[in-house]
Amino acid sequence: MGERARPPDDISPLEFFTVWLPASVAEDHERRERLGDTAALLVFDLHGEQGGTFTVQVASGVLIGSEGRAAEPDLEVRVDLETWRALNRGEIAAPTALLSRRLQISGKLMLALKLHLILG
């Protein structure tokens, strides 16, 4: 997989999860193909000023993002806004953020391994 598109540094979490991420995956045939038949509800809880909670539904290579929390997510990701921006910029890798406890995940851990296919 080639270099992934990076969102604008000042993108709001709402725009990222509801517009930018679904469009980015829709435009990337290889990423959609690698997602295959993955079906999941992902919840991202970004804490800090201008953070929020967002749900991303993955089905048949298509992402639909919305504001708010799904009732029974398959995977939940909790991260502070600063770390989320650093992850988007490629300044920190997800495993490093996990090990330093800047990023927490709960739910289906095998799904967490596919998260890079979803987020890029």
N, C-alpha and C positions, 0 to 999 in steps of 0.2 A: 504494500500500500504506500503511495507517495505521500509527500508532505501534505498535511491536512490544512484546510483553510482555517484561519484564526479569526475569531470575532474581534470587532473593534474593542480597544482597551476600555473605553468608557461605556460599553453597552450595559443597559440595565439588565438585571436578572430576568425580569418579566419579558423583555424583548428577546433575550437569548433563548429562553425555554419555549416561548410561544411562537416565535417567528424565525429567528436565525437558525437554531438547531434543526427544526423540522425541514427548513428549506435547504440547509447544508447537506443533510442526508438525502433528501429528494434529488439533489443535483449530482450525487456521487454514486454512480452505478455500482462500483466495486464495493463500497461500504454497504449498500443495500443488499448486494449479493452475499456478502460475508455475514450479514445479520440473518440471512436465510429465513427460517420459520420461527425465529425467536418471537415469543409473545410474552410481554411483561408489563407490569405497572411499576414505575420507578418514582420515588419521591425524593426530591432534593430540598433539604432544609438549610438555607443559607442564613446564618445569623450575623447580626451586625447591622449598622445603619444602612438602609436601602436594600436589605436582604429580603427574605420571604420564603414561602414554601411553594413548591411547584411539582406538578405531576407530569411525567412523560409516559405516554402509552406507546408501546412498541408492538407492532403487529405486521407481519408480512413485509418487513423492510420499510415500513412507513412509521414515522413518529408524529404524534400529536401531543403538543404541550399545552398545559393549562395552569392557571394559578390555583393554589390550594392543595390540599392533601387528599390522596385517594384513601378510601376506607381500609383497604387491605393490600398494601403494596407488597410486591415481591422482593423489593430491595429498597432500603432507605439509606440515603447518603446525607451526612451532616458535616458541614464545613463552614468556616467563617468566610466572610466576603473577601477579605484580603487574600486568603489562600486560594479561593476559587478563581480570583483574577490571576494569581501567579500560575495556577494550573493551566488556565486558558492561554496565557502568554508562553507557556512552555518553560517557565523558569524553575518549576519544581515538578517532579514526576509523582504520580499518584502513589506508588509504593513508598516513596520517601515521605510524603504527607501522611500516609497511614502509620508508618513506623514512628513518626514524630508526634502522633496523635493530633495532628491538625485536621485530619480527615477521619471520620468514623463511618463505618458501614454496618448495617444489620439486615438480616433477611437471608435470601438465597445467595450464599457466597460464590457459587459457581457462576451465577449471573454477574457478579461483580467482576469476574474475569473477562466477561464480554463487554463490560462497560466502555472500554477503549474503542470498540467497534461503533458504539453509539455516539460517544462524544468526540471521537476522532483520535 
